[in-house]
Amino acid sequence: MLFRSQSSNNNSDNNKNNKFSWPDFWKYYLFFFYFSGLYQIIIFTTGTSGGVGLRQAIYMSFLWLIPILLFPKYSKLISGITGLILWATSLVSMGYLALYGQDFSQSVLFIIFESNFNESKEFLESYFRFWMLPALIVYSLIPWIIWKYLKPLTPSKPQQIYLTLSLLFIVGWPGINQLLIKHEKFDSALDKQINRMEPAAPWQLVMGYIKYKKTLADIEKHLLANEKLPPIAGLYSKNADHSNTLVLVIGESTNRQRMSLYGYPRKTTPRLDAIKDELLVFDNIYSPRPYTIETLQQVLTFADQQNPDLYLRKPTLINIMKQAGYKTYWITNQQTQTKRNTILTTFSKQADEQIYLNNNRMQDSSQYDGKVIEPFKKILNDSTEKKFIVIHLLGTHRKYHYRFPEEFALFKGNSDLPKWLNKRQIEEYNDYDNAVLYNDFVVSNIVNEFKASKDHGLLIYFSDHGEEVYDNAAKPFAGRNEGAPTSAMYTVPFIVWRSDSWKQVNPLTDENELVHRTYSTSDFLYTWSDLTGIVFNEFDPTRSIVSQDFQPHPVWIGDPSTPSHLRDLQKQPFPDLNITNESRAVMHSEPAKSDVQSQIL
């Protein structure tokens, strides 16, 4: 009896000791989350990027608990090996954040994978600082302390099965949702899963390499096809005997109705306003699509709304300029190495030289367009006689508060805003106007640097598309929706600056009349060719807004894959074209300029 009693007590003690411990379970999770979560917390709390990466790191860190549950006897060993891998891979993104203050991205991976050992060695020698050693020690010591106090988990068989399936569901939900609920194809579900896993270590490197190889193959495929295209027939340049510089500045998400250059009451474009007499300011220009890639597929090629696939079958603007004898440059502050932006990379890779400035993984990251100024100045100083420079800005892309530094946060409060805005909308409305203000600073600086160079040539600036930011009282909305189009999504700024010498050699007639013509940027290639004096057999002067032979053409908007949904703004103009004017009617008088705004002016 005594023996049985002691045995029973021992079994009771063992059951207590072997009881599954939830606190220990969460200690393991904290250990794994540390390697992705600390990084994501830093970039979120410092305003470097949004919270999407942090949310995904929270979910994806559950993955490493599965082998711990399946093999609890070796839980500490498994966690130690896994932790070493996560630690090593997380150092890449943490190091990049420390050096550049940017989110680690696909673009960075392209640089890493395309660098050789000597280049990497020189990079480390150039950027190494002694403070990095103690920072590395502290960063490494914290997870070691957590690991030291981890205890083996003792789940029962039902707990093993239940928790493992639950964690697999949490981690695999993005792909499951695409495949089983939205009934997407397997490739689409896989892409969704990869994108959601990427913010967590070590997937930023593993998935990044997979994307790198796929994107590289796509780029090479497009470039190979492009190189096989025959040159433009009958091409010649009227300015072949002159040394000249031609600049194309492509903006992003900027609605001209929110620019004081176009009559907006807030002084959002003070610098361009100041040089307005030097510019051709076109006031009736529309984008064919409210999306960057789809628009530029037409703007930079012979494609249009009726023939959207011509960009694959005919030379691009870059091809034309190279054939005309220009050295071509592409400076971009846009992300280029993501799956969606592959076509942008293809365009940029066609240029002789590329300068990629934006290495953030997410668009909702602080990356200011002012960074394009220095490389632009260097190219202007290039001794090449004929230069064609494309500058692609991030412009006023949402989220707007990431698009301008603090000193440009001039528009605040609601004293001069439409009455229909709520508190959250007021903040975003002001952020957009501040982003337009900073965009004015960048574009005007590009013009001024060009002017100071004394180069013979011209510059064109336009935005890829517009953006609605609570401009409509009946339906306050921020963003773009091709299914519910409004004027703000398609009305874009379009300005031309020409050097005095260029105007003398390449004069235009009826300037005061032509700036009011209604026009779609899908026909931009013809206007560019006309302005720069490049002629070819297929050139159609009726599609150039500056030609004496110009004729009004349909201004199609909408998705060309559904022709029945296309809309000609010549025949069906937006009913809300005057929404902004109505907004002005309810605004109070313009507030006095701050000292900072006076300096900007």
PANU-615508 format. One record per residue (C-alpha): residue number from 1; residue in three letters; z, y, x. Coordinates in steps of 0.5 Angstrom, whole numbers, plus 500, padded with zeros to 3 digits. Layout:
BEGIN
REC  roro  lumro    Z    Y    X
REC   NUM    ALA    Z    Y    X
...
***
This chain:
BEGIN
REC  roro  lumro    Z    Y    X
REC     1    MET  500  500  500
REC     2    LEU  502  505  506
REC     3    PHE  495  503  509
REC     4    ARG  491  504  503
REC     5    SER  495  511  502
REC     6    GLN  494  513  509
REC     7    SER  486  511  509
REC     8    SER  485  515  502
REC     9    ASN  488  521  505
REC    10    ASN  484  520  511
REC    11    ASN  478  520  507
REC    12    SER  480  526  503
REC    13    ASP  481  530  509
REC    14    ASN  474  527  512
REC    15    ASN  471  530  505
REC    16    LYS  474  536  506
REC    17    ASN  471  537  513
REC    18    ASN  464  535  511
REC    19    LYS  464  539  505
REC    20    PHE  458  544  505
REC    21    SER  459  551  508
REC    22    TRP  456  556  505
REC    23    PRO  458  561  510
REC    24    ASP  456  557  515
REC    25    PHE  449  557  512
REC    26    TRP  449  564  512
REC    27    LYS  451  565  519
REC    28    TYR  445  561  521
REC    29    TYR  440  565  516
REC    30    LEU  443  571  520
REC    31    PHE  441  568  526
REC    32    PHE  434  567  525
REC    33    PHE  433  574  521
REC    34    TYR  436  578  527
REC    35    PHE  429  577  531
REC    36    SER  425  580  525
REC    37    GLY  430  583  521
REC    38    LEU  433  588  526
REC    39    TYR  426  590  528
REC    40    GLN  424  592  521
REC    41    ILE  430  595  519
REC    42    ILE  429  600  525
REC    43    ILE  422  602  523
REC    44    PHE  424  603  516
REC    45    THR  430  607  517
REC    46    THR  427  611  522
REC    47    GLY  421  613  517
REC    48    THR  416  609  522
REC    49    SER  414  605  516
REC    50    GLY  415  603  509
REC    51    GLY  420  597  507
REC    52    VAL  414  592  506
REC    53    GLY  415  589  512
REC    54    LEU  423  588  512
REC    55    ARG  422  585  505
REC    56    GLN  417  580  508
REC    57    ALA  422  579  514
REC    58    ILE  428  577  509
REC    59    TYR  424  572  505
REC    60    MET  420  569  511
REC    61    SER  426  568  515
REC    62    PHE  429  562  510
REC    63    LEU  423  558  513
REC    64    TRP  428  556  520
REC    65    LEU  433  553  515
REC    66    ILE  429  548  513
REC    67    PRO  429  543  519
REC    68    ILE  437  545  520
REC    69    LEU  438  542  513
REC    70    LEU  433  536  514
REC    71    PHE  437  534  521
REC    72    PRO  444  537  520
REC    73    LYS  446  533  526
REC    74    TYR  442  537  531
REC    75    SER  443  543  527
REC    76    LYS  445  547  533
REC    77    LEU  440  544  538
REC    78    ILE  434  546  533
REC    79    SER  437  553  532
REC    80    GLY  438  554  540
REC    81    ILE  430  552  541
REC    82    THR  428  556  535
REC    83    GLY  432  562  537
REC    84    LEU  429  562  544
REC    85    ILE  422  562  541
REC    86    LEU  424  567  536
REC    87    TRP  427  572  541
REC    88    ALA  421  571  546
REC    89    THR  416  573  541
REC    90    SER  420  579  538
REC    91    LEU  421  582  545
REC    92    VAL  413  584  544
REC    93    SER  414  588  538
REC    94    MET  421  591  540
REC    95    GLY  418  593  546
REC    96    TYR  412  596  543
REC    97    LEU  416  600  538
REC    98    ALA  421  602  544
REC    99    LEU  415  605  548
REC   100    TYR  410  608  543
REC   101    GLY  415  609  536
REC   102    GLN  410  605  532
REC   103    ASP  409  599  528
REC   104    PHE  407  593  532
REC   105    SER  400  591  529
REC   106    GLN  393  587  529
REC   107    SER  390  593  533
REC   108    VAL  395  592  539
REC   109    LEU  394  584  539
REC   110    PHE  386  586  540
REC   111    ILE  388  590  546
REC   112    ILE  393  584  548
REC   113    PHE  388  579  547
REC   114    GLU  382  583  551
REC   115    SER  386  585  557
REC   116    ASN  386  581  563
REC   117    PHE  393  579  568
REC   118    ASN  392  585  572
REC   119    GLU  391  590  566
REC   120    SER  397  587  563
REC   121    LYS  401  588  570
REC   122    GLU  399  595  571
REC   123    PHE  401  597  564
REC   124    LEU  408  594  565
REC   125    GLU  408  597  572
REC   126    SER  406  604  568
REC   127    TYR  411  604  563
REC   128    PHE  417  600  565
REC   129    ARG  423  604  565
REC   130    PHE  430  602  568
REC   131    TRP  434  603  561
REC   132    MET  430  598  558
REC   133    LEU  434  592  562
REC   134    PRO  441  594  559
REC   135    ALA  437  595  552
REC   136    LEU  434  588  553
REC   137    ILE  441  585  555
REC   138    VAL  444  588  549
REC   139    TYR  439  585  544
REC   140    SER  439  578  547
REC   141    LEU  447  578  547
REC   142    ILE  448  579  540
REC   143    PRO  444  573  538
REC   144    TRP  447  569  543
REC   145    ILE  454  571  540
REC   146    ILE  452  569  533
REC   147    TRP  449  562  536
REC   148    LYS  455  560  540
REC   149    TYR  460  560  533
REC   150    LEU  455  556  529
REC   151    LYS  457  550  526
REC   152    PRO  453  544  524
REC   153    LEU  452  544  517
REC   154    THR  453  538  513
REC   155    PRO  449  538  506
REC   156    SER  449  532  502
REC   157    LYS  443  528  500
REC   158    PRO  442  532  493
REC   159    GLN  443  539  497
REC   160    GLN  438  537  502
REC   161    ILE  433  536  497
REC   162    TYR  435  542  493
REC   163    LEU  435  547  498
REC   164    THR  429  545  502
REC   165    LEU  425  545  496
REC   166    SER  428  552  494
REC   167    LEU  427  555  501
REC   168    LEU  419  552  501
REC   169    PHE  418  555  494
REC   170    ILE  421  562  497
REC   171    VAL  417  562  503
REC   172    GLY  411  559  500
REC   173    TRP  411  564  494
REC   174    PRO  405  568  496
REC   175    GLY  400  563  497
REC   176    ILE  403  559  491
REC   177    ASN  402  565  486
REC   178    GLN  395  566  488
REC   179    LEU  393  559  488
REC   180    LEU  397  556  482
REC   181    ILE  398  562  477
REC   182    LYS  392  567  479
REC   183    HIS  387  561  480
REC   184    GLU  385  564  487
REC   185    LYS  381  560  492
REC   186    PHE  385  556  497
REC   187    ASP  382  561  503
REC   188    SER  385  567  498
REC   189    ALA  391  564  498
REC   190    LEU  392  562  505
REC   191    ASP  390  569  507
REC   192    LYS  396  572  502
REC   193    GLN  401  567  505
REC   194    ILE  399  569  512
REC   195    ASN  399  577  511
REC   196    ARG  406  576  508
REC   197    MET  409  572  514
REC   198    GLU  406  576  519
REC   199    PRO  412  581  519
REC   200    ALA  416  576  522
REC   201    ALA  417  573  529
REC   202    PRO  413  569  531
REC   203    TRP  408  570  526
REC   204    GLN  406  577  528
REC   205    LEU  403  573  534
REC   206    VAL  401  566  531
REC   207    MET  397  569  525
REC   208    GLY  395  575  529
REC   209    TYR  391  571  534
REC   210    ILE  388  567  528
REC   211    LYS  386  574  525
REC   212    TYR  384  576  532
REC   213    LYS  379  570  533
REC   214    LYS  376  571  525
REC   215    THR  375  578  526
REC   216    LEU  372  578  532
REC   217    ALA  367  572  530
REC   218    ASP  366  577  524
REC   219    ILE  364  583  528
REC   220    GLU  360  579  533
REC   221    LYS  356  576  527
REC   222    HIS  355  583  524
REC   223    LEU  353  586  531
REC   224    LEU  348  580  532
REC   225    ALA  345  582  526
REC   226    ASN  344  589  527
REC   227    GLU  342  588  534
REC   228    LYS  336  584  531
REC   229    LEU  334  590  526
REC   230    PRO  327  593  528
REC   231    PRO  328  601  530
REC   232    ILE  326  606  525
REC   233    ALA  319  607  525
REC   234    GLY  316  614  527
REC   235    LEU  323  617  529
REC   236    TYR  323  623  533
REC   237    SER  328  629  535
REC   238    LYS  326  636  534
REC   239    ASN  331  638  539
REC   240    ALA  329  633  544
REC   241    ASP  329  639  549
REC   242    HIS  336  642  548
REC   243    SER  342  639  551
REC   244    ASN  347  639  544
REC   245    THR  353  636  541
REC   246    LEU  353  633  534
REC   247    VAL  360  632  531
REC   248    LEU  361  628  525
REC   249    VAL  369  628  522
REC   250    ILE  370  623  516
REC   251    GLY  376  625  513
REC   252    GLU  381  621  508
REC   253    SER  383  621  501
REC   254    THR  382  629  501
REC   255    ASN  381  632  494
REC   256    ARG  377  639  495
REC   257    GLN  381  641  488
REC   258    ARG  387  641  492
REC   259    MET  384  646  498
REC   260    SER  385  653  498
REC   261    LEU  378  653  501
REC   262    TYR  376  651  494
REC   263    GLY  380  656  490
REC   264    TYR  387  652  489
REC   265    PRO  392  657  489
REC   266    ARG  397  654  494
REC   267    LYS  395  656  501
REC   268    THR  393  649  503
REC   269    THR  388  650  508
REC   270    PRO  389  657  511
REC   271    ARG  386  656  518
REC   272    LEU  379  654  514
REC   273    ASP  380  660  510
REC   274    ALA  380  664  516
REC   275    ILE  374  662  518
REC   276    LYS  370  661  512
REC   277    ASP  365  666  514
REC   278    GLU  363  661  519
REC   279    LEU  362  655  515
REC   280    LEU  357  652  510
REC   281    VAL  362  650  504
REC   282    PHE  359  646  499
REC   283    ASP  363  646  493
REC   284    ASN  359  640  488
REC   285    ILE  359  634  493
REC   286    TYR  362  627  490
REC   287    SER  363  621  493
REC   288    PRO  360  614  490
REC   289    ARG  366  610  490
REC   290    PRO  374  612  491
REC   291    TYR  375  607  497
REC   292    THR  373  608  504
REC   293    ILE  370  602  506
REC   294    GLU  365  601  500
REC   295    THR  363  609  501
REC   296    LEU  362  609  508
REC   297    GLN  357  603  507
REC   298    GLN  353  608  504
REC   299    VAL  355  614  507
REC   300    LEU  353  611  514
REC   301    THR  347  607  512
REC   302    PHE  341  607  508
REC   303    ALA  345  604  502
REC   304    ASP  346  607  496
REC   305    GLN  349  605  489
REC   306    GLN  342  602  487
REC   307    ASN  341  598  493
REC   308    PRO  349  597  496
REC   309    ASP  347  592  501
REC   310    LEU  342  595  505
REC   311    TYR  347  597  510
REC   312    LEU  346  589  512
REC   313    ARG  338  590  513
REC   314    LYS  337  597  516
REC   315    PRO  339  601  522
REC   316    THR  345  605  521
REC   317    LEU  347  612  523
REC   318    ILE  349  610  530
REC   319    ASN  343  606  531
REC   320    ILE  339  612  529
REC   321    MET  343  617  534
REC   322    LYS  342  612  539
REC   323    GLN  335  611  538
REC   324    ALA  334  619  538
REC   325    GLY  337  619  545
REC   326    TYR  344  621  544
REC   327    LYS  350  618  547
REC   328    THR  355  616  541
REC   329    TYR  362  616  541
REC   330    TRP  367  613  536
REC   331    ILE  374  616  535
REC   332    THR  379  613  530
REC   333    ASN  386  614  527
REC   334    GLN  384  609  522
REC   335    GLN  386  602  522
REC   336    THR  380  598  524
REC   337    GLN  383  591  526
REC   338    THR  385  588  519
REC   339    LYS  381  584  515
REC   340    ARG  379  589  510
REC   341    ASN  377  594  516
REC   342    THR  372  589  519
REC   343    ILE  366  593  517
REC   344    LEU  369  600  520
REC   345    THR  370  596  527
REC   346    THR  363  594  526
REC   347    PHE  361  601  525
REC   348    SER  365  603  531
REC   349    LYS  363  598  536
REC   350    GLN  356  600  535
REC   351    ALA  358  606  539
REC   352    ASP  357  607  546
REC   353    GLU  365  608  547
REC   354    GLN  370  607  542
REC   355    ILE  377  610  542
REC   356    TYR  382  607  537
REC   357    LEU  389  611  536
REC   358    ASN  392  607  530
REC   359    ASN  396  601  532
REC   360    ASN  400  601  526
REC   361    ARG  400  594  522
REC   362    MET  401  598  515
REC   363    GLN  398  604  513
REC   364    ASP  405  607  510
REC   365    SER  406  609  517
REC   366    SER  407  615  521
REC   367    GLN  401  616  525
REC   368    TYR  398  624  525
REC   369    ASP  391  626  526
REC   370    GLY  393  631  531
REC   371    LYS  392  625  536
REC   372    VAL  384  626  536
REC   373    ILE  384  632  539
REC   374    GLU  385  630  546
REC   375    PRO  380  625  547
REC   376    PHE  375  630  543
REC   377    LYS  376  635  548
REC   378    LYS  375  630  554
REC   379    ILE  369  628  551
REC   380    LEU  366  635  550
REC   381    ASN  367  636  557
REC   382    ASP  363  630  559
REC   383    SER  357  632  562
REC   384    THR  352  628  558
REC   385    GLU  347  632  555
REC   386    LYS  346  629  548
REC   387    LYS  353  627  545
REC   388    PHE  354  624  538
REC   389    ILE  361  624  536
REC   390    VAL  364  621  530
REC   391    ILE  372  622  529
REC   392    HIS  375  618  523
REC   393    LEU  381  621  521
REC   394    LEU  387  618  517
REC   395    GLY  387  625  513
REC   396    THR  391  625  507
REC   397    HIS  392  617  505
REC   398    ARG  398  615  501
REC   399    LYS  404  615  503
REC   400    TYR  403  622  504
REC   401    HIS  409  624  507
REC   402    TYR  407  620  513
REC   403    ARG  401  624  514
REC   404    PHE  404  630  517
REC   405    PRO  410  632  522
REC   406    GLU  416  636  519
REC   407    GLU  414  643  521
REC   408    PHE  408  642  516
REC   409    ALA  413  641  510
REC   410    LEU  412  648  507
REC   411    PHE  411  646  500
REC   412    LYS  418  644  497
REC   413    GLY  421  645  490
REC   414    ASN  417  646  483
REC   415    SER  417  654  482
REC   416    ASP  410  654  483
REC   417    LEU  408  647  480
REC   418    PRO  405  644  474
REC   419    LYS  410  643  468
REC   420    TRP  409  636  467
REC   421    LEU  412  633  473
REC   422    ASN  418  629  474
REC   423    LYS  423  629  480
REC   424    ARG  419  624  483
REC   425    GLN  412  626  482
REC   426    ILE  414  633  484
REC   427    GLU  416  630  491
REC   428    GLU  410  627  492
REC   429    TYR  405  632  489
REC   430    ASN  409  637  495
REC   431    ASP  408  631  500
REC   432    TYR  400  631  498
REC   433    ASP  399  639  499
REC   434    ASN  403  638  506
REC   435    ALA  398  633  508
REC   436    VAL  392  637  506
REC   437    LEU  396  643  510
REC   438    TYR  396  639  516
REC   439    ASN  389  636  515
REC   440    ASP  387  643  515
REC   441    PHE  390  644  522
REC   442    VAL  387  638  525
REC   443    VAL  380  640  522
REC   444    SER  380  647  524
REC   445    ASN  383  645  531
REC   446    ILE  377  640  532
REC   447    VAL  372  646  530
REC   448    ASN  376  651  535
REC   449    GLU  375  646  540
REC   450    PHE  368  645  539
REC   451    LYS  367  653  539
REC   452    ALA  371  654  545
REC   453    SER  366  649  549
REC   454    LYS  360  653  548
REC   455    ASP  356  647  546
REC   456    HIS  350  648  543
REC   457    GLY  350  644  536
REC   458    LEU  354  643  529
REC   459    LEU  359  639  526
REC   460    ILE  360  636  519
REC   461    TYR  367  635  516
REC   462    PHE  367  631  509
REC   463    SER  372  626  506
REC   464    ASP  370  619  504
REC   465    HIS  373  620  497
REC   466    GLY  378  624  493
REC   467    GLU  385  622  491
REC   468    GLU  389  624  484
REC   469    VAL  396  626  485
REC   470    TYR  399  628  478
REC   471    ASP  393  633  477
REC   472    ASN  392  631  469
REC   473    ALA  398  633  464
REC   474    ALA  395  627  459
REC   475    LYS  396  622  464
REC   476    PRO  400  623  471
REC   477    PHE  398  618  476
REC   478    ALA  397  618  483
REC   479    GLY  392  614  487
REC   480    ARG  385  611  485
REC   481    ASN  382  607  480
REC   482    GLU  375  606  479
REC   483    GLY  376  603  473
REC   484    ALA  379  609  470
REC   485    PRO  375  614  474
REC   486    THR  377  622  474
REC   487    SER  374  628  478
REC   488    ALA  380  628  483
REC   489    MET  378  621  486
REC   490    TYR  371  623  487
REC   491    THR  371  631  489
REC   492    VAL  371  631  496
REC   493    PRO  370  637  501
REC   494    PHE  364  638  505
REC   495    ILE  363  643  510
REC   496    VAL  358  645  516
REC   497    TRP  360  649  522
REC   498    ARG  354  651  527
REC   499    SER  354  654  533
REC   500    ASP  350  661  534
REC   501    SER  345  658  538
REC   502    TRP  344  652  533
REC   503    LYS  343  657  528
REC   504    GLN  338  661  531
REC   505    VAL  334  654  533
REC   506    ASN  335  651  527
REC   507    PRO  335  656  521
REC   508    LEU  336  654  514
REC   509    THR  334  658  508
REC   510    ASP  337  660  501
REC   511    GLU  344  658  504
REC   512    ASN  348  662  498
REC   513    GLU  344  657  493
REC   514    LEU  344  650  497
REC   515    VAL  352  650  498
REC   516    HIS  352  650  490
REC   517    ARG  347  644  489
REC   518    THR  350  637  486
REC   519    TYR  350  632  491
REC   520    SER  352  625  492
REC   521    THR  355  623  500
REC   522    SER  351  616  499
REC   523    ASP  345  620  501
REC   524    PHE  348  623  507
REC   525    LEU  344  620  512
REC   526    TYR  338  624  509
REC   527    THR  342  631  510
REC   528    TRP  345  629  517
REC   529    SER  338  628  519
REC   530    ASP  335  634  516
REC   531    LEU  341  638  519
REC   532    THR  340  635  526
REC   533    GLY  332  635  526
REC   534    ILE  331  628  526
REC   535    VAL  325  626  523
REC   536    PHE  322  619  521
REC   537    ASN  317  615  517
REC   538    GLU  322  614  511
REC   539    PHE  326  620  511
REC   540    ASP  326  623  504
REC   541    PRO  327  631  504
REC   542    THR  328  631  496
REC   543    ARG  335  627  498
REC   544    SER  337  632  503
REC   545    ILE  342  638  500
REC   546    VAL  339  643  505
REC   547    SER  332  642  505
REC   548    GLN  327  646  501
REC   549    ASP  324  640  498
REC   550    PHE  331  638  495
REC   551    GLN  331  635  488
REC   552    PRO  337  633  484
REC   553    HIS  338  626  484
REC   554    PRO  343  622  480
REC   555    VAL  350  622  482
REC   556    TRP  352  615  481
REC   557    ILE  359  613  481
REC   558    GLY  362  606  480
REC   559    ASP  362  599  482
REC   560    PRO  354  597  484
REC   561    SER  356  590  483
REC   562    THR  356  591  475
REC   563    PRO  350  596  474
REC   564    SER  352  597  467
REC   565    HIS  358  600  469
REC   566    LEU  355  606  473
REC   567    ARG  355  613  471
REC   568    ASP  351  619  473
REC   569    LEU  355  625  473
REC   570    GLN  349  629  472
REC   571    LYS  349  626  465
REC   572    GLN  356  625  464
REC   573    PRO  360  630  468
REC   574    PHE  368  628  468
REC   575    PRO  371  631  462
REC   576    ASP  377  633  466
REC   577    LEU  373  637  471
REC   578    ASN  377  643  470
REC   579    ILE  384  640  470
REC   580    THR  386  643  476
REC   581    ASN  384  650  473
REC   582    GLU  389  648  467
REC   583    SER  394  647  472
REC   584    ARG  394  653  475
REC   585    ALA  395  657  468
REC   586    VAL  402  654  468
REC   587    MET  403  655  475
REC   588    HIS  408  661  477
REC   589    SER  406  666  482
REC   590    GLU  405  664  489
REC   591    PRO  411  664  493
REC   592    ALA  412  668  499
REC   593    LYS  410  665  506
REC   594    SER  415  662  510
REC   595    ASP  416  664  518
REC   596    VAL  413  657  519
REC   597    GLN  407  658  515
REC   598    SER  406  665  517
REC   599    GLN  405  662  524
REC   600    ILE  400  657  522
REC   601    LEU  396  662  519
***
